[in-house]
């Protein structure tokens, strides 16, 4: 959609008008959002924390295993 050039006022006035228009559009879009309930947010937070814990443990275990293997290889060949 082509936007016609805003020729009213100097650059500061045009910037202020554009900002006001943008914030009005943001407010209209945020009114359309289906916000989750408090219980949904809490449940989702627990799922995310559990997933972070599992992935963190997996990375720790993989790092520890690779470290042990590298130490064994270095001691074997030195």
PDB file of N, CA, C and O in Angstrom, chain B, residues numbered from 101:
ATOM      1  N   UNK B 101       0.848  -1.175   0.000  1.00  0.00           N
ATOM      2  CA  UNK B 101       0.000   0.000   0.000  1.00  0.00           C
ATOM      3  C   UNK B 101       0.892   1.236   0.000  1.00  0.00           C
ATOM      4  O   UNK B 101       1.732   1.405   0.884  1.00  0.00           O
ATOM      5  N   UNK B 102       0.708   2.084  -0.980  1.00  0.00           N
ATOM      6  CA  UNK B 102       1.528   3.285  -1.109  1.00  0.00           C
ATOM      7  C   UNK B 102       1.061   4.330  -0.104  1.00  0.00           C
ATOM      8  O   UNK B 102      -0.135   4.556   0.082  1.00  0.00           O
ATOM      9  N   UNK B 103       2.027   4.952   0.529  1.00  0.00           N
ATOM     10  CA  UNK B 103       1.713   5.981   1.507  1.00  0.00           C
ATOM     11  C   UNK B 103       2.035   7.326   0.881  1.00  0.00           C
ATOM     12  O   UNK B 103       3.119   7.521   0.330  1.00  0.00           O
ATOM     13  N   UNK B 104       1.092   8.251   0.968  1.00  0.00           N
ATOM     14  CA  UNK B 104       1.368   9.566   0.397  1.00  0.00           C
ATOM     15  C   UNK B 104       2.345  10.311   1.287  1.00  0.00           C
ATOM     16  O   UNK B 104       2.363  10.128   2.504  1.00  0.00           O
ATOM     17  N   UNK B 105       3.138  11.136   0.677  1.00  0.00           N
ATOM     18  CA  UNK B 105       4.158  11.865   1.408  1.00  0.00           C
ATOM     19  C   UNK B 105       3.493  12.909   2.298  1.00  0.00           C
ATOM     20  O   UNK B 105       2.626  13.667   1.863  1.00  0.00           O
ATOM     21  N   UNK B 106       3.928  12.922   3.565  1.00  0.00           N
ATOM     22  CA  UNK B 106       3.409  13.888   4.521  1.00  0.00           C
ATOM     23  C   UNK B 106       4.214  15.173   4.374  1.00  0.00           C
ATOM     24  O   UNK B 106       5.384  15.218   4.752  1.00  0.00           O
ATOM     25  N   UNK B 107       3.606  16.200   3.839  1.00  0.00           N
ATOM     26  CA  UNK B 107       4.346  17.432   3.594  1.00  0.00           C
ATOM     27  C   UNK B 107       4.034  18.512   4.620  1.00  0.00           C
ATOM     28  O   UNK B 107       4.440  19.660   4.443  1.00  0.00           O
ATOM     29  N   UNK B 108       3.314  18.166   5.699  1.00  0.00           N
ATOM     30  CA  UNK B 108       2.940  19.184   6.681  1.00  0.00           C
ATOM     31  C   UNK B 108       3.996  19.375   7.745  1.00  0.00           C
ATOM     32  O   UNK B 108       4.350  18.420   8.436  1.00  0.00           O
ATOM     33  N   UNK B 109       4.507  20.578   7.895  1.00  0.00           N
ATOM     34  CA  UNK B 109       5.436  20.916   8.961  1.00  0.00           C
ATOM     35  C   UNK B 109       6.871  20.534   8.663  1.00  0.00           C
ATOM     36  O   UNK B 109       7.196  19.938   7.637  1.00  0.00           O
ATOM     37  N   UNK B 110       7.699  20.903   9.600  1.00  0.00           N
ATOM     38  CA  UNK B 110       9.125  20.588   9.448  1.00  0.00           C
ATOM     39  C   UNK B 110       9.393  19.147   9.875  1.00  0.00           C
ATOM     40  O   UNK B 110       8.462  18.406  10.189  1.00  0.00           O
ATOM     41  N   UNK B 111      10.649  18.757   9.884  1.00  0.00           N
ATOM     42  CA  UNK B 111      11.014  17.373  10.170  1.00  0.00           C
ATOM     43  C   UNK B 111      10.624  16.960  11.583  1.00  0.00           C
ATOM     44  O   UNK B 111      10.224  15.816  11.798  1.00  0.00           O
ATOM     45  N   UNK B 112      10.731  17.854  12.536  1.00  0.00           N
ATOM     46  CA  UNK B 112      10.385  17.525  13.922  1.00  0.00           C
ATOM     47  C   UNK B 112       8.890  17.283  14.062  1.00  0.00           C
ATOM     48  O   UNK B 112       8.470  16.346  14.740  1.00  0.00           O
ATOM     49  N   UNK B 113       8.097  18.115  13.430  1.00  0.00           N
ATOM     50  CA  UNK B 113       6.636  17.956  13.492  1.00  0.00           C
ATOM     51  C   UNK B 113       6.222  16.673  12.796  1.00  0.00           C
ATOM     52  O   UNK B 113       5.364  15.949  13.300  1.00  0.00           O
ATOM     53  N   UNK B 114       6.817  16.376  11.645  1.00  0.00           N
ATOM     54  CA  UNK B 114       6.494  15.131  10.935  1.00  0.00           C
ATOM     55  C   UNK B 114       6.887  13.920  11.759  1.00  0.00           C
ATOM     56  O   UNK B 114       6.150  12.934  11.800  1.00  0.00           O
ATOM     57  N   UNK B 115       8.058  13.979  12.429  1.00  0.00           N
ATOM     58  CA  UNK B 115       8.500  12.864  13.268  1.00  0.00           C
ATOM     59  C   UNK B 115       7.552  12.673  14.451  1.00  0.00           C
ATOM     60  O   UNK B 115       7.222  11.541  14.803  1.00  0.00           O
ATOM     61  N   UNK B 116       7.117  13.763  15.062  1.00  0.00           N
ATOM     62  CA  UNK B 116       6.196  13.673  16.194  1.00  0.00           C
ATOM     63  C   UNK B 116       4.859  13.098  15.742  1.00  0.00           C
ATOM     64  O   UNK B 116       4.284  12.254  16.429  1.00  0.00           O
ATOM     65  N   UNK B 117       4.362  13.547  14.594  1.00  0.00           N
ATOM     66  CA  UNK B 117       3.097  13.014  14.079  1.00  0.00           C
ATOM     67  C   UNK B 117       3.227  11.534  13.740  1.00  0.00           C
ATOM     68  O   UNK B 117       2.310  10.755  14.004  1.00  0.00           O
ATOM     69  N   UNK B 118       4.350  11.143  13.163  1.00  0.00           N
ATOM     70  CA  UNK B 118       4.571   9.737  12.846  1.00  0.00           C
ATOM     71  C   UNK B 118       4.642   8.885  14.103  1.00  0.00           C
ATOM     72  O   UNK B 118       4.139   7.762  14.131  1.00  0.00           O
ATOM     73  N   UNK B 119       5.268   9.424  15.139  1.00  0.00           N
ATOM     74  CA  UNK B 119       5.368   8.690  16.405  1.00  0.00           C
ATOM     75  C   UNK B 119       4.002   8.510  17.033  1.00  0.00           C
ATOM     76  O   UNK B 119       3.678   7.425  17.517  1.00  0.00           O
ATOM     77  N   UNK B 120       3.197   9.559  17.030  1.00  0.00           N
ATOM     78  CA  UNK B 120       1.846   9.478  17.600  1.00  0.00           C
ATOM     79  C   UNK B 120       1.011   8.476  16.814  1.00  0.00           C
ATOM     80  O   UNK B 120       0.281   7.682  17.406  1.00  0.00           O
ATOM     81  N   UNK B 121       1.109   8.503  15.494  1.00  0.00           N
ATOM     82  CA  UNK B 121       0.364   7.559  14.658  1.00  0.00           C
ATOM     83  C   UNK B 121       0.813   6.124  14.933  1.00  0.00           C
ATOM     84  O   UNK B 121      -0.012   5.218  15.048  1.00  0.00           O
ATOM     85  N   UNK B 122       2.133   5.928  15.038  1.00  0.00           N
ATOM     86  CA  UNK B 122       2.678   4.602  15.319  1.00  0.00           C
ATOM     87  C   UNK B 122       2.183   4.078  16.659  1.00  0.00           C
ATOM     88  O   UNK B 122       1.759   2.926  16.752  1.00  0.00           O
ATOM     89  N   UNK B 123       2.231   4.910  17.705  1.00  0.00           N
ATOM     90  CA  UNK B 123       1.790   4.472  19.024  1.00  0.00           C
ATOM     91  C   UNK B 123       0.295   4.166  19.042  1.00  0.00           C
ATOM     92  O   UNK B 123      -0.142   3.259  19.750  1.00  0.00           O
ATOM     93  N   UNK B 124      -0.486   4.909  18.276  1.00  0.00           N
ATOM     94  CA  UNK B 124      -1.913   4.613  18.165  1.00  0.00           C
ATOM     95  C   UNK B 124      -2.141   3.258  17.518  1.00  0.00           C
ATOM     96  O   UNK B 124      -3.016   2.505  17.945  1.00  0.00           O
ATOM     97  N   UNK B 125      -1.358   2.940  16.485  1.00  0.00           N
ATOM     98  CA  UNK B 125      -1.477   1.637  15.826  1.00  0.00           C
ATOM     99  C   UNK B 125      -1.020   0.508  16.750  1.00  0.00           C
ATOM    100  O   UNK B 125      -1.606  -0.574  16.742  1.00  0.00           O
ATOM    101  N   UNK B 126       0.018   0.755  17.541  1.00  0.00           N
ATOM    102  CA  UNK B 126       0.483  -0.243  18.505  1.00  0.00           C
ATOM    103  C   UNK B 126      -0.616  -0.538  19.519  1.00  0.00           C
ATOM    104  O   UNK B 126      -0.871  -1.699  19.839  1.00  0.00           O
ATOM    105  N   UNK B 127      -1.261   0.499  20.021  1.00  0.00           N
ATOM    106  CA  UNK B 127      -2.338   0.323  20.992  1.00  0.00           C
ATOM    107  C   UNK B 127      -3.480  -0.478  20.387  1.00  0.00           C
ATOM    108  O   UNK B 127      -4.041  -1.350  21.052  1.00  0.00           O
ATOM    109  N   UNK B 128      -3.832  -0.197  19.138  1.00  0.00           N
ATOM    110  CA  UNK B 128      -4.909  -0.934  18.473  1.00  0.00           C
ATOM    111  C   UNK B 128      -4.535  -2.402  18.288  1.00  0.00           C
ATOM    112  O   UNK B 128      -5.382  -3.275  18.473  1.00  0.00           O
ATOM    113  N   UNK B 129      -3.294  -2.690  17.930  1.00  0.00           N
ATOM    114  CA  UNK B 129      -2.872  -4.082  17.746  1.00  0.00           C
ATOM    115  C   UNK B 129      -2.819  -4.828  19.072  1.00  0.00           C
ATOM    116  O   UNK B 129      -3.194  -5.999  19.134  1.00  0.00           O
ATOM    117  N   UNK B 130      -2.358  -4.170  20.132  1.00  0.00           N
ATOM    118  CA  UNK B 130      -2.289  -4.825  21.434  1.00  0.00           C
ATOM    119  C   UNK B 130      -3.678  -5.150  21.975  1.00  0.00           C
ATOM    120  O   UNK B 130      -3.831  -6.083  22.763  1.00  0.00           O
ATOM    121  N   UNK B 131      -4.686  -4.394  21.563  1.00  0.00           N
ATOM    122  CA  UNK B 131      -6.056  -4.691  21.991  1.00  0.00           C
ATOM    123  C   UNK B 131      -6.556  -5.987  21.351  1.00  0.00           C
ATOM    124  O   UNK B 131      -7.474  -6.617  21.876  1.00  0.00           O
ATOM    125  N   UNK B 132      -5.962  -6.394  20.220  1.00  0.00           N
ATOM    126  CA  UNK B 132      -6.381  -7.607  19.512  1.00  0.00           C
ATOM    127  C   UNK B 132      -5.707  -8.867  20.057  1.00  0.00           C
ATOM    128  O   UNK B 132      -6.119  -9.977  19.720  1.00  0.00           O
ATOM    129  N   UNK B 133      -4.681  -8.715  20.890  1.00  0.00           N
ATOM    130  CA  UNK B 133      -3.901  -9.852  21.365  1.00  0.00           C
ATOM    131  C   UNK B 133      -4.716 -10.675  22.354  1.00  0.00           C
ATOM    132  O   UNK B 133      -5.392 -10.122  23.221  1.00  0.00           O
ATOM    133  N   UNK B 134      -4.650 -12.006  22.219  1.00  0.00           N
ATOM    134  CA  UNK B 134      -5.290 -12.908  23.174  1.00  0.00           C
ATOM    135  C   UNK B 134      -4.282 -13.175  24.287  1.00  0.00           C
ATOM    136  O   UNK B 134      -3.430 -14.055  24.157  1.00  0.00           O
ATOM    137  N   UNK B 135      -4.375 -12.430  25.364  1.00  0.00           N
ATOM    138  CA  UNK B 135      -3.419 -12.543  26.448  1.00  0.00           C
ATOM    139  C   UNK B 135      -3.697 -13.797  27.261  1.00  0.00           C
ATOM    140  O   UNK B 135      -4.859 -14.112  27.518  1.00  0.00           O
ATOM    141  N   UNK B 136      -2.650 -14.530  27.677  1.00  0.00           N
ATOM    142  CA  UNK B 136      -2.856 -15.741  28.478  1.00  0.00           C
ATOM    143  C   UNK B 136      -3.282 -15.392  29.901  1.00  0.00           C
ATOM    144  O   UNK B 136      -3.009 -14.302  30.403  1.00  0.00           O
ATOM    145  N   UNK B 137      -3.958 -16.346  30.534  1.00  0.00           N
ATOM    146  CA  UNK B 137      -4.358 -16.137  31.926  1.00  0.00           C
ATOM    147  C   UNK B 137      -3.142 -16.322  32.829  1.00  0.00           C
ATOM    148  O   UNK B 137      -2.095 -16.802  32.395  1.00  0.00           O
ATOM    149  N   UNK B 138      -3.299 -15.937  34.080  1.00  0.00           N
ATOM    150  CA  UNK B 138      -2.210 -16.080  35.047  1.00  0.00           C
ATOM    151  C   UNK B 138      -1.815 -17.545  35.198  1.00  0.00           C
ATOM    152  O   UNK B 138      -0.627 -17.859  35.265  1.00  0.00           O
ATOM    153  N   UNK B 139      -2.789 -18.440  35.253  1.00  0.00           N
ATOM    154  CA  UNK B 139      -2.496 -19.871  35.395  1.00  0.00           C
ATOM    155  C   UNK B 139      -1.737 -20.404  34.189  1.00  0.00           C
ATOM    156  O   UNK B 139      -0.839 -21.231  34.346  1.00  0.00           O
ATOM    157  N   UNK B 140      -2.081 -19.942  32.976  1.00  0.00           N
ATOM    158  CA  UNK B 140      -1.366 -20.376  31.775  1.00  0.00           C
ATOM    159  C   UNK B 140       0.080 -19.885  31.789  1.00  0.00           C
ATOM    160  O   UNK B 140       0.990 -20.607  31.379  1.00  0.00           O
ATOM    161  N   UNK B 141       0.287 -18.668  32.256  1.00  0.00           N
ATOM    162  CA  UNK B 141       1.648 -18.126  32.330  1.00  0.00           C
ATOM    163  C   UNK B 141       2.483 -18.915  33.330  1.00  0.00           C
ATOM    164  O   UNK B 141       3.640 -19.235  33.058  1.00  0.00           O
ATOM    165  N   UNK B 142       1.903 -19.228  34.483  1.00  0.00           N
ATOM    166  CA  UNK B 142       2.625 -19.990  35.504  1.00  0.00           C
ATOM    167  C   UNK B 142       2.963 -21.388  34.988  1.00  0.00           C
ATOM    168  O   UNK B 142       4.088 -21.858  35.161  1.00  0.00           O
ATOM    169  N   UNK B 143       1.996 -22.053  34.355  1.00  0.00           N
ATOM    170  CA  UNK B 143       2.244 -23.397  33.822  1.00  0.00           C
ATOM    171  C   UNK B 143       3.321 -23.361  32.741  1.00  0.00           C
ATOM    172  O   UNK B 143       4.203 -24.219  32.717  1.00  0.00           O
ATOM    173  N   UNK B 144       3.256 -22.387  31.860  1.00  0.00           N
ATOM    174  CA  UNK B 144       4.263 -22.265  30.802  1.00  0.00           C
ATOM    175  C   UNK B 144       5.641 -21.981  31.386  1.00  0.00           C
ATOM    176  O   UNK B 144       6.645 -22.482  30.879  1.00  0.00           O
ATOM    177  N   UNK B 145       5.698 -21.189  32.437  1.00  0.00           N
ATOM    178  CA  UNK B 145       6.975 -20.876  33.078  1.00  0.00           C
ATOM    179  C   UNK B 145       7.603 -22.140  33.650  1.00  0.00           C
ATOM    180  O   UNK B 145       8.809 -22.344  33.512  1.00  0.00           O
ATOM    181  N   UNK B 146       6.801 -22.996  34.294  1.00  0.00           N
ATOM    182  CA  UNK B 146       7.338 -24.241  34.842  1.00  0.00           C
ATOM    183  C   UNK B 146       7.848 -25.155  33.737  1.00  0.00           C
ATOM    184  O   UNK B 146       8.873 -25.818  33.895  1.00  0.00           O
ATOM    185  N   UNK B 147       7.128 -25.189  32.616  1.00  0.00           N
ATOM    186  CA  UNK B 147       7.586 -26.019  31.487  1.00  0.00           C
ATOM    187  C   UNK B 147       8.926 -25.513  30.969  1.00  0.00           C
ATOM    188  O   UNK B 147       9.827 -26.307  30.698  1.00  0.00           O
ATOM    189  N   UNK B 148       9.060 -24.212  30.832  1.00  0.00           N
ATOM    190  CA  UNK B 148      10.314 -23.635  30.340  1.00  0.00           C
ATOM    191  C   UNK B 148      11.450 -23.899  31.325  1.00  0.00           C
ATOM    192  O   UNK B 148      12.552 -24.261  30.911  1.00  0.00           O
ATOM    193  N   UNK B 149      11.198 -23.724  32.619  1.00  0.00           N
ATOM    194  CA  UNK B 149      12.244 -23.975  33.618  1.00  0.00           C
ATOM    195  C   UNK B 149      12.665 -25.444  33.622  1.00  0.00           C
ATOM    196  O   UNK B 149      13.851 -25.751  33.752  1.00  0.00           O
ATOM    197  N   UNK B 150      11.707 -26.344  33.482  1.00  0.00           N
ATOM    198  CA  UNK B 150      12.047 -27.774  33.425  1.00  0.00           C
ATOM    199  C   UNK B 150      12.872 -28.077  32.184  1.00  0.00           C
ATOM    200  O   UNK B 150      13.854 -28.815  32.259  1.00  0.00           O
ATOM    201  N   UNK B 151      12.486 -27.516  31.043  1.00  0.00           N
ATOM    202  CA  UNK B 151      13.233 -27.749  29.806  1.00  0.00           C
ATOM    203  C   UNK B 151      14.651 -27.196  29.923  1.00  0.00           C
ATOM    204  O   UNK B 151      15.601 -27.837  29.473  1.00  0.00           O
ATOM    205  N   UNK B 152      14.803 -26.029  30.513  1.00  0.00           N
ATOM    206  CA  UNK B 152      16.135 -25.451  30.706  1.00  0.00           C
ATOM    207  C   UNK B 152      16.967 -26.348  31.613  1.00  0.00           C
ATOM    208  O   UNK B 152      18.156 -26.547  31.366  1.00  0.00           O
ATOM    209  N   UNK B 153      16.355 -26.888  32.655  1.00  0.00           N
ATOM    210  CA  UNK B 153      17.068 -27.794  33.550  1.00  0.00           C
ATOM    211  C   UNK B 153      17.519 -29.051  32.839  1.00  0.00           C
ATOM    212  O   UNK B 153      18.655 -29.488  33.021  1.00  0.00           O
ATOM    213  N   UNK B 154      16.647 -29.645  32.029  1.00  0.00           N
ATOM    214  CA  UNK B 154      17.001 -30.871  31.303  1.00  0.00           C
ATOM    215  C   UNK B 154      18.123 -30.599  30.308  1.00  0.00           C
ATOM    216  O   UNK B 154      19.092 -31.355  30.242  1.00  0.00           O
ATOM    217  N   UNK B 155      17.999 -29.543  29.547  1.00  0.00           N
ATOM    218  CA  UNK B 155      19.033 -29.211  28.563  1.00  0.00           C
ATOM    219  C   UNK B 155      20.341 -28.854  29.259  1.00  0.00           C
ATOM    220  O   UNK B 155      21.417 -29.232  28.796  1.00  0.00           O
ATOM    221  N   UNK B 156      20.252 -28.129  30.368  1.00  0.00           N
ATOM    222  CA  UNK B 156      21.459 -27.787  31.117  1.00  0.00           C
ATOM    223  C   UNK B 156      22.165 -29.028  31.627  1.00  0.00           C
ATOM    224  O   UNK B 156      23.390 -29.126  31.554  1.00  0.00           O
ATOM    225  N   UNK B 157      21.391 -29.982  32.148  1.00  0.00           N
ATOM    226  CA  UNK B 157      21.989 -31.236  32.623  1.00  0.00           C
ATOM    227  C   UNK B 157      22.612 -32.009  31.465  1.00  0.00           C
ATOM    228  O   UNK B 157      23.700 -32.569  31.601  1.00  0.00           O
ATOM    229  N   UNK B 158      21.923 -32.038  30.329  1.00  0.00           N
ATOM    230  CA  UNK B 158      22.446 -32.748  29.149  1.00  0.00           C
ATOM    231  C   UNK B 158      23.783 -32.147  28.685  1.00  0.00           C
ATOM    232  O   UNK B 158      24.722 -32.877  28.369  1.00  0.00           O
ATOM    233  N   UNK B 159      23.855 -30.836  28.650  1.00  0.00           N
ATOM    234  CA  UNK B 159      25.096 -30.171  28.241  1.00  0.00           C
ATOM    235  C   UNK B 159      26.200 -30.455  29.254  1.00  0.00           C
ATOM    236  O   UNK B 159      27.341 -30.715  28.872  1.00  0.00           O
ATOM    237  N   UNK B 160      25.863 -30.407  30.553  1.00  0.00           N
ATOM    238  CA  UNK B 160      26.847 -30.708  31.592  1.00  0.00           C
ATOM    239  C   UNK B 160      27.374 -32.129  31.437  1.00  0.00           C
ATOM    240  O   UNK B 160      28.582 -32.358  31.491  1.00  0.00           O
ATOM    241  N   UNK B 161      26.467 -33.083  31.243  1.00  0.00           N
ATOM    242  CA  UNK B 161      26.871 -34.493  31.119  1.00  0.00           C
ATOM    243  C   UNK B 161      27.727 -34.708  29.870  1.00  0.00           C
ATOM    244  O   UNK B 161      28.731 -35.418  29.920  1.00  0.00           O
ATOM    245  N   UNK B 162      27.332 -34.096  28.753  1.00  0.00           N
ATOM    246  CA  UNK B 162      28.112 -34.244  27.522  1.00  0.00           C
ATOM    247  C   UNK B 162      29.487 -33.607  27.675  1.00  0.00           C
ATOM    248  O   UNK B 162      30.476 -34.162  27.198  1.00  0.00           O
ATOM    249  N   UNK B 163      29.567 -32.466  28.323  1.00  0.00           N
ATOM    250  CA  UNK B 163      30.844 -31.798  28.544  1.00  0.00           C
ATOM    251  C   UNK B 163      31.738 -32.635  29.450  1.00  0.00           C
ATOM    252  O   UNK B 163      32.931 -32.789  29.186  1.00  0.00           O
ATOM    253  N   UNK B 164      31.161 -33.168  30.509  1.00  0.00           N
ATOM    254  CA  UNK B 164      31.940 -33.990  31.444  1.00  0.00           C
ATOM    255  C   UNK B 164      32.451 -35.256  30.752  1.00  0.00           C
ATOM    256  O   UNK B 164      33.609 -35.637  30.923  1.00  0.00           O
ATOM    257  N   UNK B 165      31.579 -35.907  29.967  1.00  0.00           N
ATOM    258  CA  UNK B 165      31.982 -37.126  29.262  1.00  0.00           C
ATOM    259  C   UNK B 165      33.088 -36.830  28.250  1.00  0.00           C
ATOM    260  O   UNK B 165      34.065 -37.573  28.167  1.00  0.00           O
ATOM    261  N   UNK B 166      32.942 -35.764  27.492  1.00  0.00           N
ATOM    262  CA  UNK B 166      33.980 -35.441  26.507  1.00  0.00           C
ATOM    263  C   UNK B 166      35.280 -35.051  27.196  1.00  0.00           C
ATOM    264  O   UNK B 166      36.362 -35.359  26.696  1.00  0.00           O
ATOM    265  N   UNK B 167      35.187 -34.383  28.327  1.00  0.00           N
ATOM    266  CA  UNK B 167      36.381 -34.028  29.078  1.00  0.00           C
ATOM    267  C   UNK B 167      37.103 -35.278  29.579  1.00  0.00           C
ATOM    268  O   UNK B 167      38.328 -35.367  29.492  1.00  0.00           O
ATOM    269  N   UNK B 168      36.348 -36.239  30.102  1.00  0.00           N
ATOM    270  CA  UNK B 168      36.955 -37.487  30.567  1.00  0.00           C
ATOM    271  C   UNK B 168      37.588 -38.255  29.409  1.00  0.00           C
ATOM    272  O   UNK B 168      38.678 -38.810  29.551  1.00  0.00           O
ATOM    273  N   UNK B 169      36.910 -38.286  28.270  1.00  0.00           N
ATOM    274  CA  UNK B 169      37.467 -38.987  27.105  1.00  0.00           C
ATOM    275  C   UNK B 169      38.736 -38.313  26.613  1.00  0.00           C
ATOM    276  O   UNK B 169      39.707 -38.995  26.287  1.00  0.00           O
ATOM    277  N   UNK B 170      38.747 -37.007  26.554  1.00  0.00           N
ATOM    278  CA  UNK B 170      39.949 -36.296  26.088  1.00  0.00           C
ATOM    279  C   UNK B 170      41.102 -36.490  27.053  1.00  0.00           C
ATOM    280  O   UNK B 170      42.246 -36.656  26.629  1.00  0.00           O
ATOM    281  N   UNK B 171      40.815 -36.470  28.351  1.00  0.00           N
ATOM    282  CA  UNK B 171      41.866 -36.700  29.345  1.00  0.00           C
ATOM    283  C   UNK B 171      42.423 -38.111  29.202  1.00  0.00           C
ATOM    284  O   UNK B 171      43.635 -38.307  29.285  1.00  0.00           O
ATOM    285  N   UNK B 172      41.560 -39.088  28.989  1.00  0.00           N
ATOM    286  CA  UNK B 172      42.016 -40.468  28.803  1.00  0.00           C
ATOM    287  C   UNK B 172      42.859 -40.593  27.543  1.00  0.00           C
ATOM    288  O   UNK B 172      43.890 -41.266  27.555  1.00  0.00           O
ATOM    289  N   UNK B 173      42.435 -39.954  26.453  1.00  0.00           N
ATOM    290  CA  UNK B 173      43.200 -40.020  25.204  1.00  0.00           C
ATOM    291  C   UNK B 173      44.558 -39.358  25.342  1.00  0.00           C
ATOM    292  O   UNK B 173      45.555 -39.888  24.854  1.00  0.00           O
ATOM    293  N   UNK B 174      44.613 -38.217  25.995  1.00  0.00           N
ATOM    294  CA  UNK B 174      45.879 -37.510  26.179  1.00  0.00           C
ATOM    295  C   UNK B 174      46.826 -38.337  27.024  1.00  0.00           C
ATOM    296  O   UNK B 174      48.011 -38.450  26.712  1.00  0.00           O
ATOM    297  N   UNK B 175      46.299 -38.921  28.103  1.00  0.00           N
ATOM    298  CA  UNK B 175      47.180 -39.733  28.956  1.00  0.00           C
ATOM    299  C   UNK B 175      47.600 -41.026  28.247  1.00  0.00           C
ATOM    300  O   UNK B 175      48.679 -41.550  28.521  1.00  0.00           O
ATOM    301  N   UNK B 176      46.776 -41.541  27.351  1.00  0.00           N
ATOM    302  CA  UNK B 176      47.100 -42.757  26.619  1.00  0.00           C
ATOM    303  C   UNK B 176      48.231 -42.524  25.614  1.00  0.00           C
ATOM    304  O   UNK B 176      49.105 -43.375  25.446  1.00  0.00           O
ATOM    305  N   UNK B 177      48.206 -41.356  24.944  1.00  0.00           N
ATOM    306  CA  UNK B 177      49.192 -41.084  23.898  1.00  0.00           C
ATOM    307  C   UNK B 177      50.365 -40.231  24.346  1.00  0.00           C
ATOM    308  O   UNK B 177      51.188 -39.841  23.518  1.00  0.00           O
ATOM    309  N   UNK B 178      50.463 -39.934  25.622  1.00  0.00           N
ATOM    310  CA  UNK B 178      51.617 -39.120  26.049  1.00  0.00           C
ATOM    311  C   UNK B 178      52.552 -39.862  26.968  1.00  0.00           C
ATOM    312  O   UNK B 178      53.559 -39.306  27.405  1.00  0.00           O
TER     313      UNK B 178
END
